[in-house]
Structures are given as C-alpha cells and as structure tokens.
Amino acid sequence: MASLPETMKALVVESPGQPLTLKTVPTPSATPGSCIVKILVVQADDKTPHIIKGIPGYTFPPNFVPAAHAIGRVVATGPDATTLRAGQLVMLEGFIRARDDPNDVQILWGITAGLTPESVQFMADNWAMGCMAEYVRAPLENCYPLDEKRLCGSPADGGLGYALEDLLQLPTQLVAMGGLRAIDVKPGERVIVAPATGAFSGAAVQVAVAMGAEVVAMARNRVLLDKVQGMFPAGRVHVVPITGDVEADTAALKQWGPVDAYIDLSPPAASESTHIRSCFPALKKYGRACLMSIISHDVAVPYTLLTWNSLTIKGQFMYERDDARLLIKMAETGVLKLGKEGGNEVVGRFKLEEVEEAFAVATKNPEVGKLVVIEP
C-alpha cells in the first residue's frame, strides 16, 4: 500500500453561495467499500459555478468539494476490495446509490445531494468531497479499471495512443449510454438525438454511432450541427435544424426513412422548445423514446399518437454499472473513438489554483467534445 501524505490540496465550498477556495485539508484514508485515488485529470464543468452558488434543485453539505468526472490512479484500497489494486488507472463517475437503499437514496457525487433528507444526509456523512482535489476517497463501485496499455500505449505496440485527458470524455458519454441502452438501441437502427450539440446530447451522437446506429441530429444552431456531422463518416449522421414549425420539422426528421428511436437530453433552457412535439410523431410504429432531460415544463404528446403507434416512452435517470463496463469495452476495442479521432478537443489545461480561469474557458465552450481539464 502506497504511503499517503498527511495533507492535500482541495477546492472547497464551505456552504452554498460561498466562494470555491483552495485549502489544505487532511488526506482521506481508505475505509470498507472505498479506495483512495490520486486524481490525474478532472473535468472543469461549466455548470459547477452555478451549482456552488446554491441554485434551486442542487443541494450539497458543508465543506463540499465539487466534480466527479475524473481519471486517476488507485493508491490504496479498503479491506473489502477484491479486484481494484494500487497502481491501476481508473475512471471515476458520480452516480452513487446507497447500498442498502439504492432505489431511493441516490446522489450525484460532486454535484448534488438530491432533494430528500436521506440523500442529503448520505452525502454529508460519506461523500461530501469530490474530485477537485489531489486525492479522493471513492466508492469501489464508482471506480472502473481501464486498460492503460491498450488505451494509452503506442500504436506501434498495439495501443490506441490516447492521452489521459482524452479519457475524460467517457463519464459524459456514460450518461448517454444509459439512455440508449434503456431503449435497446441496436446496430442499423435510425435514432433521433435532439438536441444534439451540447456536451451530453452530443455525446449521445458519439455513442449511438459507435453502437452502429444511424443518427438524425437535431438542434437550433446549424453551424454546430454541421460540426457534429463532420465528426463522422458520410451517411452516419444527418442533421435537421429546429425551425419551430412542428409539422415541417417532423417531416424533415423522417426524410431518411423510418425512425426507430429518439433520445432527449434537453438542457433546462429548452423548456419552450418545439422539438419534442416534432420528434414523437417522427417515430415509426413501435418506436421507442428515452427522456433524460431536466426541463421544467410538462411534455404534451397526443394520446392517440401513443396508442395508435404503440410507442414506448422510457424515463431514465443516469445509467447502470453494466453500461459503464460496456462503454469502456467499446473504447478499449476502438469501436468508440476518443480524442481528436472522436471529435473531441481539450480547449484548456489548468491547475487547482487556476480554477476560475478553467470555469471561464468551460463557459465559453459548452458544446460537444470540448474539454477543460484540471490537473491537480
């Protein structure tokens, strides 16, 4: 077991509305059900500054350390670890569920404790410290081993040649993977992704293409749509700009043939968008839709459309562990492209001391494939 320093640097928010401050804090130790990971790269998300201000719907305990999308190396494990070992490269992801009540006590580590008293207490007692730190104590089930030789090794030796920062796209893509698998998207199917140019929605395009689907990408910004289309070989992604004319947009979505499935990852700002009313009628009979967004308005879908076309609508919050394992396998085999080959770009690299600059760059680059990296 590696020797850990007594203290470490971490970015800490004392309470909602307080500034994010770089502090020296005790280094955590491994406990049953956990391991200690040295953070190598962690993503600076453009939403984090809003979260730490205490916006409604996002709660967190005192002395909160944000972020959970990270790549790190295991340095110590608790006594019940059976496969994780010191030295392993791992992906960290943030969907934590209470082991004795996984259906009702769920948190997004480094983001929010949720809205129930039980989940708020669960984060406060166990997982208040996220990944914007030199080290983190992580749940064993949220650490996924990565084949470092395959992913980061030289192509001359059979590797894919990725940098560690290239692997940071995986936790974002995992959210999309959860939705696509929830509606059982298959190779050769035609899938609408709408909208399709944000960080998570654009990741859905990347994952759907890697799964063998043909994608119809929809969004308002034609320039960004064209960029998304340009990430892939001709014919794999078609684009449809949102015009606001529901019937015309529905016809445009269907122009390449029957649509099997539709995944929605709308941001809150899309609450007034017409795209949902266009996407449901574009589905063929027995089509499937997955709703993963957090828009505030209700969804209006004609009752007879659902029954006549025998549509399946699946609400989906996050993903399952098997989704993470499959996503990693897809990356390790080369089916899912990462780095520049996958249309991703690191637009900024910063230290913990430079977090405000990191957030500023992230805010200017919220679209698909743009990564801002912090290296503790």
C-alpha positions, 0 to 999 in steps of 0.5 A: 500500500502506497504511503499517503501524505498527511495533507492535500490540496482541495477546492472547497465550498464551505456552504452554498453561495460561498466562494470555491477556495483552495485549502489544505485539508487532511488526506482521506484514508481508505475505509470498507467499500472505498479506495483512495485515488490520486486524481490525474485529470478532472473535468472543469464543468461549466455548470459547477459555478452555478451549482456552488452558488446554491441554485434551486434543485442542487443541494450539497453539505458543508465543506463540499468539494465539487466534480466527479468526472475524473481519471486517476490512479488507485493508491490504496484500497479498503479491506473489502476490495477484491479486484481494484489494486494500487497502481491501476488507472481508473475512471471515476463517475458520480452516480452513487446509490446507497447500498442498502437503499439504492432505489431511493437514496441516490446522489450525484457525487460532486454535484448534488445531494438530491432533494430528500433528507436521506440523500442529503444526509448520505452525502454529508456523512460519506461523500461530501468531497469530490474530485477537485482535489489531489486525492479522493476517497471513492466508492469501489463501485464508482471506480472502473479499471481501464486498460492503460496499455491498450488505451494509452500505449503506442500504436506501434505496440498495439495501443490506441495512443490516447492521452489521459485527458482524452479519457475524460470524455467517457463519464459524459458519454456514460450518461448517454449510454444509459439512455440508449441502452434503456431503449435497446438501441441496436446496430442499423437502427435510425435514432433521433438525438435532439438536441444534439450539440451540447456536451451530453446530447452530443455525446449521445451522437458519439455513442449511438454511432459507435453502437452502429446506429444511424443518427438524425441530429437535431438542434437550433444552431446549424453551424454546430450541427454541421460540426457534429456531422463532420465528426463522422463518416458520410451517411452516419449522421444527418442533421435537421435544424429546429425551425419551430414549425412542428409539422415541417420539422417532423417531416424533415426528421423522417426524410431518411426513412423510418425512425426507430428511436429518439433520445432527449437530453434537453438542457433546462433552457429548452423548456419552450422548445418545439422539438419534442412535439416534432420528434414523437410523431417522427417515430415509426410504429413501435418506436421507442423514446428515452427522456433524460432531460431536466426541463421544467415544463410538462411534455404534451404528446397526443394520446392517440399518437401513443396508442395508435403507434404503440410507442414506448416512452422510457424515463431514465435517470443516469445509467447502470454499472453494466453500461459503464463496463460496456462503454469502456469495452467499446473504447478499449476495442476502438469501436468508440473513438476518443480524442481528436479521432472522436471529435473531441478537443481539450480547449484548456489545461489548468491547475487547482489554483487556476480554477476560475480561469478553467470555469471561464474557458468551460463557459465559453465552450459548452458544446460537444467534445470540448474539454477543460481539464484540471490537473491537480 
